Amino acid sequence: MANPTGYPELDALLPRLDAIPSLEVDALASELIAVLGRKNGALTEALKSVASLPMDQRKGYGAAVNGLKASFEAAFAARRESLDTDRQRQEAAGVDLTMPARRRWVGSEHPVTRVVDEIVEIFRGIGFTVAVGPEVETDWYNFTALNFPEDHPAMDMHDTLYVDAPPVAGEQGGRLLLRTHTSPVQIRAMLESAPPVRVIIPGLVYRNDPFDASHAPAFSQIEGLAVDEGISFVDLKATLIHFAHRFFSSSTKVRFRPSFFPFTEPSAEMDVECQLCHGSGCPACKGTGWMEILGCGMVHPAVFEHSGIDAERYTGWAFGMGPHRIAMLRYGVPDIRLLYEGDMRFLEQFVPGGRRGSGARPERSEGAAGQG
Amino acid sequence: MNVSLRWLEDFLRRRLDVKDVTERLAMLGAPVDAVEPLHADLTDILIGLVEEVRPHPNADRLRVCIVNDGTQERRNVVCGAANVESGRKYPFAPVGATLPGGLRIEKRKLRGETSEGMLCSARELGLGQDGDGIWELGTDAPPGSRLLEALPIADHRLQVDVGPNRPDLLGHKGVARELSASYGAQFRLPVIPGSPTIDVPPVRRVGDSGPVGGVRAAIEDIEGCPRLLAAVIRGIRVGPSPDWLARRLETAGVRSINNVVDATNYVMLELNQPMHAYDIARLRGPSVVARKGRAGETVVTLDGVDRKLTPDMTVIADDGGAIGVAGVMGGAATEVTSETAELFLECAYFTPGGIRRTRRTLGLSTEASYRFERGIDRWGGVEALRRCIEIIGATAGGELVGAPVDVGPGPANPPRVFLRPSRVTQVLGVELPWQSLESYLVAIGATLVSKPEDGRIAVEVPSWRPDLNREVDLIEEIARLHGYEKFPADLRPFRTGALRDAPIERAATELRRGLARQGLFEVSPLPTAPADGPESVRLLNPLSSTDGYLRRRLLPGLVRLVEQGNWAHHVSDVRLFEIGTVFIAAPAGRRPREERHVAAVLTGHRTPPHWTGSGQEWIDMWDLKGHFEAATALAIPQGTVQVEGSEWIAKDQEGRTVGRAGPIKADAPPWAAPLFGYELQLDPVVRRPPRFAALPSTPSSERVLALLLAEKTTVREVEEVLRRVGGELLESVAVASDYRGPELPASRRSVAFRLTFRARDRTLRDPEVDALEARMLATLTTELGIQRRDAGSRGGGE
């Protein structure tokens, strides 16, 4: 029971206040009018009567009426809410809540883009900025400046697609071709800026390879370049291990093996522990327990010479990797062509939050056909 | 390069564990792509000791042998071979064993006598041609031992991935040298079975030509062939190779032909020196010359193909003309046959660039050209020639006629490279002791000519390493032999780069996220396409004849994805976008122009169909316009969407048309919904971040104006008037409905505008809004002839 006010005519209302929580809808409405109604409500009248009281009594009585009014208002509101909830519950009782939700279309970035973005973010965190360059290049930018000897078997690793157009004149010209790697952007970055250079270069590259389950004539590459005084093989290893630990997991084992690229020396291949078998050996890693992730090395002095950088004063390192291949490893995509075909049933699998959350699964198209 | 593990063992004089070797080679820079165990099908075969041989009671040609197979029991084996003797050991296939051909040995009776197993010939085990008798084994291994463990016949073929910079690893000796550095062990040439029958005198050096065994060996193309060693052997007997030789070649993936050809191939696989043997009897005139090809000259090579030679090629010729393509393939006319008695052996160095051009011109790549093209050991010829003579002597007999000759200008001083230990530290980031540098360089065969002086050391690089030309090449060798894994990996302080982010990439990323939020999926098809207008860029060597160009626009590629990637699979709800490069041909001698575009295609349900009945409508042109406007806002700061003819276009700040949107014709199945699409050029300018505008603190006032518009009056025209007259007080204009109906005056439509008024500094009162609305109507009437639809029907038709 609410606290008495000390005014008998007000305290007479208290039992009615206590009764409110048990009133049903209609009774609640009439009681609301009886107590708080604008015309003859009991409390409205009491409030009006304050004006006729002697000055010294007005304050106390007015406060008591207002306090009681607030209590009634709160009680009415609470009861109304609880009645509403009850009603909803009752209504819901007849509904099958397992019926499917109303969803909206969601989209997403390409799985390869997601890989690229993630790599870029990791390198942004350690002082790299993004650089890009043209996809049609000259011989000079794609090969000569990167220390590819003319008529050398090293060229066989880059089966090149050429543009049917006359060559570009000048020292940095030559035949027009589709870049076979993102490395020409290294040259462009170094020609554009004096050291320190610290860039990460995503982009599409081209090879004259037939389109099959593991090859595509155009695919993404992402490349990094760091040039400054005092940069060494130790920095290369440290930075790329940092990357591997961020991209895969901090417990992923990493190893560096000697390799060959014309534009780096010493050159290395970085392997990470196979993400499927965790090093014990499986068909995916050909039983070695390792997966080849990226090629890297110290920038070859000849590349600096072509880029107008003092090769005695500055050293640098570079790496390159293939986000298409990494996406295939990461998402378990068995055939690279799936990444090019734009099949919605494939793309919907990469919606953040998963396919269920996406609601992206349309009804059977045969059904849709009926409406069209 | 196929490497035989046994061959390496013979070099290193020790047993090698295949897994360990694989691991070491990987860490030395020559990863093993595959390991193939050979003769694993002989696992079941044991060593059997024949303790007694008895005649077969019912057959003259059969014998009954008592075989000790290492167990307590003795096996009865019926054997037909004439050479079986008691007290000797033979390969024994017990009951249950499977022979290489798949034959399973079972216990059975032969003419009344039980036979429990089989004594085998070498041929039955796939180990040679000898099938005349069973294979007598001279082994100390006890009976019952496994044949594979007792004899060195089991082998592993290692497929080593050799980089283009390491020609020395195309021979077993080079691989053995690497492993010897890794194991810290010595390595020597394996001993050739059979006693040497030919004594090889030292080679005789001559200028550009010299006689050997009555044949003149000469170089006329000194550029293509700076060195030619030759020897003449007579009295040989050409025949099948002994098993050890044939087996070695087969392990390395080369077919056995005869003892002479096999000897040359053996040397190639061992020392990385391709060689060639000519039948002297079939030479036209007593000379063998390395010269340029002549115009119109041809030669039939060993594969039977008539090859056209050119003056760019180096050829081997006799007095009658070309007899082989130098360094690529010999000719059929002078090939060694079973009749050959007298040999001319060629052992040359051909220049890599020339061989590369020749094999490309001819489209003929061989084991020899592959090696010459990468650069063989320029001074390794003498060892190779002697080795070849030795093997021929041991397998085909014969005698050397005169001393071998060495034609050419003779050795120059070995190339010398200076190494600064300080530079090693600068590049590798750790200081290595001088002794380590020295030992690593010695291990690869380099000679240190001086001690450190002026902070540098003169190093003579070995002739089999044409890749070592500069200081940094030596630094790589040091790092490699030190072991990449031994370098520390502590992240050291760095300076951030001086270049800022490429604005186009930032813009593309924002755009991509924006479009994904609108329910579109990013795709990236191949950027090649059919011709698309005169500005298309054509490829010289396209992969596909239909897609011989670089794309000029993105949209056609996306339409293809809808047709082939979705409709073809009965997928009808398709919403795709791409951000990619397009190419526009430039004047001759210039790079094509590249633009970054964004395009999207949309078809199917507007929202996922739901059982309540919602979401059944197709995507329509108004959805397209919304997508187009949103993409324009993201792709082009200050860009606007306008109407041009019957489509929408996007204009940039300067008024250039940079995008289009509209319905798309496609190869659609009958059930497909209409297809829409747009394409826009992405503007690389740096985006300004949005600016906050103070939230309103005064109430707004809303009016609905139903207006009668002439058919050709556009909503945009009306909106312009409303905004001009409404000024700052008109906060927003929205179209609430568009109605056409018979009760309206002829060729008029009724459009209802919902206007929101607000003053930022005060509460707008009705009279002020009424006055403004009246002025708007008056101006609309004067300027556009627009009347208000009669007051009774606010809001337009239903």
Interface residues (C-beta under 8 A of the other chain):
Chain A: M99 P100 R102 R103 R104 W105 V106 G107 S108 E109 H110 V112 T113 D117 I126 G127 F128 T129 V130 A131 V132 P134 E135 V136 E137 T138 E150 D151 H152 P153 A154 D156 M157 L161 Y162 V163 D164 A165 P166 P167 V168 A169 L176 L178 A189 E192 S193 A194 P195 P196 V197 R198 V199 P202 L204 N208 D209 P210 F211 A216 P217 A218 S220 A226 D228 G230 I231 S232 F233 V234 D235 K237 A238 T239 I241 H242 R255 F256 R257 P258 S259 F260 E265 P266 S267 A268 E269 K286 T288 M298 H300 P301 T315 L339 Y340 E341 G342 D343 M344 R345 L347 E348 G359 A360 R361 P362 E363 S365 E366 A368 A369 G370 Q371 G372
Chain B: A26 M27 L28 G29 P31 D33 A34 G163 P164 N165 R166 P352 G353 R356 R357 E373 R374 Q426 V427 L428 G429 V430 R470 V472 D473 I475 E476 A479 R480 Y484 E485 F487 P488 A489 D490 L491 R492 F494 R495 T496 G497 A498 L499 R500 D501 A502 I504 E505 R506 T509 R512 R513 L515 A516 R517 Q518 G519 L520 F521 E522 V523 S524 P525 L526 P527 T528 V537 R538 L539 L540 N541 P542 L543 L550 L558 L561 V562 Q564 G565 N566 H569 H570 V571 S572 D573 V574 R575 L576 F577 G580 T581 F583 A585 A588 G589 R590 R591 P592 E594 G604 H605 T607 P608 P609 H610 W611 T612 S614 G615 Q616 W618 P669 P670 W671 A672 A673
